[in-house]
Amino acid sequence: MKPKGKATSFDIAHFAGVSQSTVSRALRNSPLVNEETRRRVWEVAKQLNYKVDKNASNLRTQQSSTLALLLFEDPTGDESQINPFFLNMLGSITRACAKQGYDLLVSFQSSSQDWRADYEDSHRADGIILLGYGDYMDYQSRLQQLLAQDTKFVCWGATVDGREDLTVSCDNYGGGKLAAEHLLQQNRSQYVFIGDASDHSPEFFARFKGFRDTLTAQGHSLSERQIANAISTEESGYHATRSLLANNIQFDALFAASDLIAIGALKALKEAGKDVPGDVAVVGFDNIAAASFISPALTTVQQNTTLAGQMLVNNLLNLIKGEAVTDTLLPPKLIVRRSA
């Protein structure tokens, strides 16, 4: 199996027993080519030492075969400025892009930058994935601008202007419900919530609503005094819990809107001499890696970052190709450990 001179896609087609157009689609990992044919084409290409000329392909299709992932600054306890939850998702997005034959351009952004001009307008990327973009009331107008410009983008989190096809998210309301049901099964009687229960943080707000509504249905109230505002950092969770304790709020069950908040809460409870879970049961949200290593190990609601990354990439590629986008609401899962 040795053609004269440099191997071409026509050579691959000849040896693989398929058309040249099928070879082109197979080398792009197109879903239009079945797995067996795609594997055979790639095997022949490897034997012929064929190298895909992405630049030539991009000139023909007017596409870059690149997606842009925009990460936004997050307050953290270290210099990374990246929420560890998004680090998990970054790995999944990278693998999903590679599987589809796309490169991933990762950029660290501030909320003041033009989210479109540097990427889609300059043809550096065919579409944009948005992760971790802060206060929803601050960036909502920016998302509407992207819609007006017909930018191909998807984001993780809250629904964009009623367009569910542009968003991949966890069932946050259902996750809050899971946390409440677990604590109710333990016969806890006094509950608190730590997080942002407002429109500024739709994901946290949905978790709060699921938690509150489930408690209310079982005859447990949740007053404003039992809600402590916090952003998703350990420091914020620590100070919010200290505030509850200082104001003599009695509670034996604590639901934190994120694992980072919950980890901060655990530190504050330990300093106050509270036993977890004896005096206070604690449930977080996200299931970041640290959740299983702290003491006591954290019971939490897991978001499936592997599936989330895959769906962000798949949905964006479907939008780029003008194809229908599948359901984007991912089910949460309760992970039970020692803290509750």
C-alpha positions, -999 to +999 in steps of 0.1 A: +000+000+000+023+028-013+011+054-037+036+073-059+046+106-042+027+122-014-006+104-004-038+122-011-074+117+000-081+100-033-054+074-024-071+068+009-105+064-009-090+039-033-075+017-006-104+020+019-130+013-008-150+045-003-156+078-021-133+108-017-161+128-001-166+100+025-128+102+033-131+140+038-161+135+062-144+106+080-112+126+086-133+154+101-150+128+124-183+137+109-213+119+125-226+112+089-199+085+086-205+053+106-179+043+132-166+012+112-160+032+080-144+061+099-120+037+116-111+020+083-104+054+067-082+065+096-063+032+096-055+036+058-045+072+063-021+062+090-006+035+069-001+060+040+014+085+065-013+110+054-014+143+072-046+163+073-041+198+058-064+217+082-055+251+066-066+239+031-097+224+045-105+256+064-101+277+033-127+255+015-152+255+043-146+291+055-143+276+090-114+276+115-121+241+130-115+259+163-138+267+192-131+294+217-136+288+254-139+320+274-132+317+311-140+346+333-123+358+365-135+342+397-125+352+432-104+323+446-082+316+475-052+312+452-038+329+421-057+307+396-088+329+396-106+298+383-133+280+402-121+243+405-156+232+393-147+247+359-113+231+358-131+197+358-153+208+329-123+222+310-109+187+307-142+173+294-145+201+268-110+196+256-115+159+251-149+165+234-133+190+209-105+165+201-130+138+194-148+160+169-116+171+152-116+206+166-090+226+183-098+245+215-087+281+220-089+289+258-089+325+268-091+342+302-115+371+299-127+401+320-164+410+318-155+443+301-140+427+270-158+423+237-167+386+238-172+384+200-147+406+181-115+387+190-129+353+180-158+349+156-154+382+137-117+375+131-124+338+122-101+326+149-130+304+161-163+292+147-182+295+179-178+304+216-183+285+249-188+307+279-179+295+314-181+312+348-192+347+339-203+362+373-233+383+381-261+375+357-276+410+359-242+424+348-237+402+318-273+397+306-272+426+282-239+412+267-256+379+260-285+397+243-259+415+221-244+382+211-279+370+201-285+402+181-252+396+162-262+360+155-230+348+173-228+310+176-223+304+213-234+283+242-230+288+279-231+269+311-257+279+336-287+301+334-310+300+304-302+328+279-332+350+272-355+320+272-333+302+246-328+268+262-309+256+231-281+281+240-276+267+275-263+235+291-271+233+328-278+211+357-313+207+371-304+231+400-340+231+414-339+193+415-305+194+431-318+217+459-347+193+463-323+163+467-304+182+494-336+189+514-350+154+511-317+140+524-317+163+554-354+157+561-347+119+562-323+126+590-351+142+610-333+176+611-355+204+623-338+238+618-324+246+584-302+273+569-292+281+533-259+298+524-255+313+489-270+340+467-308+336+467-315+362+441-318+369+403-281+379+403-272+342+406-299+321+388-282+288+395-279+294+432-314+308+433-328+277+417-310+255+442-324+276+470-360+274+456-358+236+453-345+234+489-371+259+503-401+244+485-393+209+496-389+220+532-422+240+530-441+210+516-430+191+548-440+219+572-406+235+577-403+272+572-372+291+560-371+327+571-348+355+559-328+351+590-320+315+580-305+326+546-270+339+546-257+355+514-224+342+500-205+340+467-188+308+457-156+309+478-144+292+510-139+326+526-174+337+519-189+305+532-168+308+564-179+344+571-215+337+563-216+308+588-198+328+614-225+355+609-253+330+615-236+317+647-229+353+659-266+362+655-277+331+675-295+315+646-302+280+657-297+253+630-289+216+628-289+214+590-269+236+565-272+236+527-245+255+509-250+266+472-215+253+463-189+230+477-165+259+482-191+276+504-197+244+523-159+239+529-158+274+544-188+266+565-172+234+579-142+255+590-164+280+609-184+252+625-153+235+637-139+267+652-173+271+670-170+237+685-199+223+665-197+186+656-205+177+620-227+159+615-237+154+651-247+190+658-250+202+622-254+182+590-238+199+560-246+194+523-228+212+494-232+213+457-209+205+427-188+175+440-154+191+433-124+169+440-117+185+474-151+174+487-140+138+493-107+148+509-118+173+536-127+162+571-154+152+574-159+143+538-186+164+522-220+152+512-229+170+481-250+173+450-230+162+419-231+180+386-219+157+358-190+178+344-181+151+319-215+150+302-217+188+305-185+194+286-196+169+259-230+186+255-215+221+254-193+211+225-220+190+207-246+217+210-223+244+198-213+224+167-250+217+160-257+254+162-228+261+138-241+236+114-277+248+117-289+215+131-313+209+160-300+210+195-310+183+220-322+187+256-297+204+278-309+199+313-286+174+332-299+154+362-281+160+395-270+131+418-267+131+456-233+119+468-235+109+505-205+112+527-198+118+564-209+154+567-246+146+564 
